[in-house]
Amino acid sequence: MAGYNYTKFEAAHYNLDQFSGPKLGDKAPDATLEKLDGARKRLLDFDGDFLVLEMGSITCPLFQGRRARMADLCAANPDTSFAILYVREAHPGLSRPKHSSNADKRANALALKNEDHEGREIWLDDLEGRAHIAFGQYPNSVFIFNRNGCVVYMADWNNPRATAKALNALKAGRPASGMGLFLPPKPPVALRTLRSAGPGAAVDFFSGLPRLIWKNLIKRNLRVMLGKSPKIAPDASC
């Protein structure tokens, strides 16, 4: 898909008014992905009672700011599968530019594992981002799937506290509650991530910040607070 791996971040790359990914109760889009060791796998072929799949990249401040809490959640739930779908660079810069090849994507995913010490499995989408697009192509959405491949929890923006609450409910046999509020990354995490991405990343991020605040912190959070989510049983079929 032309333009998927953008050279510089612009808020216009994302439709922040309407998330196009799968909804609660939908069958999860399956895909053949690649593991860091080169092995191929099906997305819905997992071992745990549930799969918690988070979208992320090494240049995404939101994703980087969630990692510690998600690591705790993973450690507390050994019977649940956790994985990251490594997607396009959210904020490419001179040091970590857009992916021009599968090797570029693999190199950044390996850096996430080896330099940033990410402990969850990392699965690679293809260069054109077909799986990411099928999941709505937001940079840090999160989904929980049951053994039937059904979406039993989703959030366009991951809020680890809400994700943990949802997983606990599902494991207790109850439907998950609604998605949590959008929380911006802490400034030290954002600055560290953008600095690592290299020159250009911070400028592009801050130029789009007013739109991100309006669309996510205000409009999106109001929709979440005023809306109601359907109740999907943990063992739902779809």
NORRA-V546931 format. One record per residue. PHI is phi in degrees with one decimal (NA if undefined). BURIAL is I if it has 16 or more other C-alpha atoms within 10 Angstrom, else O. D_CENTER is the distance of its C-alpha to the mean C-alpha in Angstrom with 2 decimals. Layout:
phi = <PHI	PHI>
burial = <BURIAL	BURIAL>
d_center = <D_CENTER	D_CENTER>
//
This chain:
phi = <NA	-60.6	86.9	-62.2	-88.8	-74.5	-76.1	-137.3	-71.2	-140.0	-57.9	-66.6	-68.3	-121.3	-84.4	-86.3	-98.3	-148.9	-74.8	-100.9	-76.6	-62.4	-99.5	-56.7	89.3	-75.5	-72.7	-67.5	-63.8	-85.0	-159.6	-90.8	-117.5	-120.1	-86.2	-66.4	-85.6	93.2	-69.9	-95.5	-151.7	-86.8	-56.7	-88.8	-96.6	-132.8	-94.6	-75.5	-67.0	-138.3	-118.8	-102.6	-113.9	-115.2	-82.5	-168.0	-151.7	-67.4	-99.6	-99.5	-59.1	-61.3	-60.9	-62.3	-72.9	-92.2	-62.3	-63.4	-67.2	-69.8	-63.9	-63.1	-64.8	-62.7	-64.2	-81.6	-133.7	-66.8	-88.5	-114.1	-86.3	-127.8	-155.3	-114.1	-92.1	-78.4	-114.5	-64.8	-69.4	-67.0	-135.4	-64.8	-140.4	-63.7	-78.8	-130.4	-75.6	-58.8	-74.3	-103.8	-155.7	-62.5	-64.8	-61.8	-63.6	-62.8	-61.8	-71.0	-66.2	-66.3	-64.7	-60.4	-75.1	-88.7	-93.5	-94.7	61.3	-73.0	-96.5	-76.4	-63.4	-117.2	-111.6	-99.1	-73.5	-77.2	-61.9	-82.5	68.2	-63.0	-68.3	-59.7	-62.2	-63.2	-96.3	96.0	53.7	-75.1	-77.0	-148.2	-81.4	-143.1	-135.3	-119.6	-114.2	-93.4	-67.5	-86.2	80.0	-93.4	-78.0	-106.1	-159.6	-152.5	-145.9	-62.2	-124.9	-68.5	-119.2	-55.1	-64.8	-67.6	-64.1	-64.4	-61.9	-64.0	-64.0	-61.0	-64.5	-62.0	-69.2	-88.2	88.2	-113.3	-62.0	-73.1	-78.1	-69.2	-64.8	-80.7	-70.2	-70.7	-119.5	-69.5	-69.9	-68.0	-51.3	-60.8	-67.2	-60.2	-66.1	-63.9	-65.9	-68.0	-64.2	-66.0	-67.5	105.4	-51.8	103.0	-66.0	-67.3	-59.4	-66.3	-62.9	-71.1	-68.6	-94.6	-61.6	-56.6	-67.9	-63.5	-62.7	-65.6	-74.1	-102.1	-71.3	-107.3	-63.6	-65.1	-65.6	-64.4	-61.8	-65.8	-67.1	-93.9	-92.4	-129.6	-99.4	-65.6	-96.5	-110.3	-64.4	-58.3	-103.7	-58.4	-105.1	-144.4>
burial = <O	O	O	I	I	I	I	I	I	I	I	O	O	O	O	I	O	O	I	O	I	I	I	I	I	I	I	I	I	O	I	O	I	I	I	O	O	O	O	O	O	O	I	I	O	I	O	O	I	I	I	I	I	I	I	I	I	I	I	I	I	I	I	I	I	I	I	O	O	I	O	O	I	I	O	O	O	O	O	I	I	I	I	I	I	I	I	I	I	I	I	I	I	O	O	I	I	I	I	O	O	O	O	O	I	I	O	I	I	I	O	I	I	O	O	O	O	I	I	I	O	I	I	I	I	I	I	I	I	O	I	I	I	O	I	I	I	I	I	I	I	I	I	I	I	I	I	O	I	I	I	I	I	I	I	I	I	I	I	I	I	I	I	I	O	I	I	O	O	I	I	O	O	I	I	I	I	I	I	I	I	I	I	I	I	O	O	O	I	I	O	O	I	I	I	I	I	I	I	I	I	I	O	I	I	O	O	O	O	O	O	I	O	O	I	I	O	O	O	I	I	O	O	O	O	O	O	O	O	O	O	I	I	I	I	I	I	O>
d_center = <19.60	21.41	19.60	16.05	16.11	17.59	19.99	19.37	16.84	18.12	16.72	18.44	15.96	13.83	15.51	14.83	17.50	16.32	12.96	13.87	11.53	13.25	14.88	16.14	18.73	17.71	17.84	14.51	14.72	15.89	15.84	17.51	15.34	16.71	16.62	17.58	21.13	21.40	21.59	20.25	18.62	17.73	14.28	16.15	18.60	17.67	20.14	19.09	19.97	16.36	13.11	10.02	7.09	3.67	2.11	4.64	8.31	11.45	12.39	9.67	11.57	9.12	6.96	10.51	11.89	9.92	10.78	14.33	13.82	11.35	14.07	16.66	15.13	14.99	18.56	19.81	18.86	20.28	20.81	17.14	15.03	11.77	9.79	7.10	6.94	8.22	8.35	10.95	11.85	10.84	14.27	16.60	19.93	23.10	22.07	18.73	19.35	17.62	17.56	20.99	20.98	19.18	20.81	19.09	15.60	16.95	18.62	15.62	13.70	17.02	17.30	14.10	15.82	19.36	19.45	16.68	17.42	14.07	15.41	12.88	13.23	11.50	11.79	12.59	12.29	15.61	16.64	16.67	13.06	14.47	11.85	9.08	11.79	12.58	9.26	9.95	8.71	6.99	5.51	3.13	3.71	4.95	8.13	11.34	13.92	17.57	20.05	21.03	17.69	17.36	14.46	15.83	13.11	10.28	9.04	8.09	7.30	6.77	10.39	11.19	14.71	14.07	11.84	14.78	17.28	15.91	15.98	19.43	20.71	19.71	21.37	24.35	24.76	23.74	21.32	18.24	18.66	16.84	13.57	14.13	14.99	12.98	13.90	14.33	14.04	17.40	19.59	20.38	16.79	16.23	19.59	19.20	16.00	17.67	20.90	19.50	18.22	21.84	24.12	22.84	19.28	20.49	22.91	20.45	18.03	20.99	22.55	19.67	19.33	21.87	20.11	16.73	18.72	20.60	17.92	15.34	17.41	20.39	20.13	16.80	17.75	21.19	19.99	18.14	21.28	23.66	22.00	22.15	19.80	21.48	22.15	20.99	22.81	21.05	23.14	22.87	23.75	22.49>
//
